[in-house]
Amino acid sequence: MVVSEETQAITASDSFRLSAPIQAHGEQLSELTLRRPTPQEARAIKVLPYKVDKDEAISLDLDAAAKYISVCAGIPPSSVNQLDLADLNTLAWQVAGFFMMPASGTLKA
């Protein structure tokens, strides 16, 4: 997986500024904060936010990623549907990144 500088930057920060505001819980939001999903949440969603094909290429499972964005940002699925496509893509890759790197940011042998 190639991680863009923008994705690396939002992984390190607490919030992501949306290119267009969305409505959630009766409020207009201009930024979202994603937290790491818990193992319990991942088991409840029952699918990873990405797929690995036979050539080991990684691609997003956009439906699954949208479920994780809803849970991890604390917004309803209808609010995820309001996201600009570029924001959806960036947030989906951020969610996928949670599954590819340990919380500490270092790999254990």
Backbone torsions as a table, in degrees:
resi	resn	phi	psi	omega
1	MET	NA	132.8	175.0
2	VAL	-96.4	122.8	-178.8
3	VAL	-102.5	123.3	-178.9
4	SER	-71.1	160.7	177.3
5	GLU	-60.6	-36.5	179.7
6	GLU	-63.4	-43.5	179.3
7	THR	-64.8	-41.8	177.5
8	GLN	-60.5	-40.1	-178.2
9	ALA	-65.7	-42.2	-178.2
10	ILE	-77.0	-23.9	175.8
11	THR	-64.3	-34.5	-177.6
12	ALA	-83.8	-16.0	-177.7
13	SER	-101.0	173.3	-178.4
14	ASP	-86.6	-25.5	-174.8
15	SER	-140.6	161.4	179.5
16	PHE	-122.2	122.9	178.9
17	ARG	-79.6	124.4	-179.9
18	LEU	-76.9	146.0	178.5
19	SER	-75.0	-22.3	174.9
20	ALA	-143.7	136.0	-178.5
21	PRO	-66.0	155.5	176.0
22	ILE	-126.2	165.6	175.8
23	GLN	-103.3	132.6	175.4
24	ALA	-149.9	131.1	178.2
25	HIS	55.2	36.1	178.3
26	GLY	76.2	10.1	179.8
27	GLU	-121.9	154.4	172.5
28	GLN	-90.9	126.7	-179.6
29	LEU	-112.0	133.4	177.1
30	SER	-107.0	-8.9	177.5
31	GLU	-149.3	155.7	177.4
32	LEU	-127.2	147.5	173.2
33	THR	-115.1	121.7	177.6
34	LEU	-100.8	135.0	172.5
35	ARG	-108.5	163.3	176.8
36	ARG	-65.4	138.6	173.9
37	PRO	-71.3	153.9	176.5
38	THR	-88.3	159.8	174.3
39	PRO	-56.6	-38.1	178.6
40	GLN	-61.7	-41.9	178.6
41	GLU	-66.2	-40.2	178.4
42	ALA	-63.6	-41.0	177.8
43	ARG	-66.0	-35.1	179.1
44	ALA	-69.6	-37.2	178.2
45	ILE	-74.3	-30.3	171.5
46	LYS	69.1	17.6	176.3
47	VAL	-157.1	147.1	175.8
48	LEU	-78.1	157.1	-178.6
49	PRO	-79.9	8.1	179.8
50	TYR	-145.7	165.1	177.1
51	LYS	-127.1	148.4	175.0
52	VAL	-115.5	121.3	-179.2
53	ASP	-87.1	-179.4	-175.3
54	LYS	-63.3	-23.5	176.6
55	ASP	-89.9	8.4	-179.3
56	GLU	67.5	19.3	173.9
57	ALA	-79.3	141.7	-178.4
58	ILE	-103.4	132.9	175.3
59	SER	-134.7	154.9	-179.7
60	LEU	-74.5	145.2	163.9
61	ASP	-100.8	96.0	-170.2
62	LEU	-63.4	-35.9	177.7
63	ASP	-63.5	-44.6	179.3
64	ALA	-66.6	-44.2	-179.9
65	ALA	-59.8	-38.9	178.7
66	ALA	-63.1	-37.6	177.0
67	LYS	-64.2	-42.3	178.2
68	TYR	-65.9	-40.0	178.4
69	ILE	-60.3	-44.5	178.9
70	SER	-58.3	-49.6	-178.2
71	VAL	-67.0	-47.8	-172.0
72	CYS	-78.5	-21.0	175.9
73	ALA	-98.9	-8.6	179.0
74	GLY	69.1	36.6	178.2
75	ILE	-122.8	154.0	179.4
76	PRO	-70.1	156.3	177.2
77	PRO	-55.2	-33.0	178.7
78	SER	-64.3	-29.2	176.9
79	SER	-74.4	-35.8	175.3
80	VAL	-59.8	-37.5	-179.9
81	ASN	-65.7	-16.7	179.2
82	GLN	-87.0	-11.9	-176.2
83	LEU	-62.2	141.8	170.3
84	ASP	-60.6	145.4	-177.1
85	LEU	-57.3	-38.4	179.0
86	ALA	-65.4	-40.2	177.4
87	ASP	-65.8	-43.3	178.3
88	LEU	-58.4	-46.0	179.8
89	ASN	-60.7	-48.2	-178.7
90	THR	-63.3	-45.3	180.0
91	LEU	-66.7	-37.6	178.4
92	ALA	-63.1	-41.6	177.4
93	TRP	-68.1	-33.4	176.7
94	GLN	-64.0	-44.0	177.5
95	VAL	-60.5	-46.4	178.8
96	ALA	-59.1	-37.4	179.4
97	GLY	-61.8	-30.8	177.3
98	PHE	-58.8	-31.9	-178.3
99	PHE	-84.3	-12.3	-174.6
100	MET	-103.7	-14.0	178.6
101	MET	-131.6	137.3	177.1
102	PRO	-64.1	158.8	-178.3
103	ALA	-57.3	-31.5	-178.4
104	SER	-74.8	-15.0	-179.2
105	GLY	86.0	-1.1	178.2
106	THR	-122.9	145.1	178.1
107	LEU	-84.5	141.5	178.3
108	LYS	-100.9	141.4	-179.3
109	ALA	-83.4	NA	NA
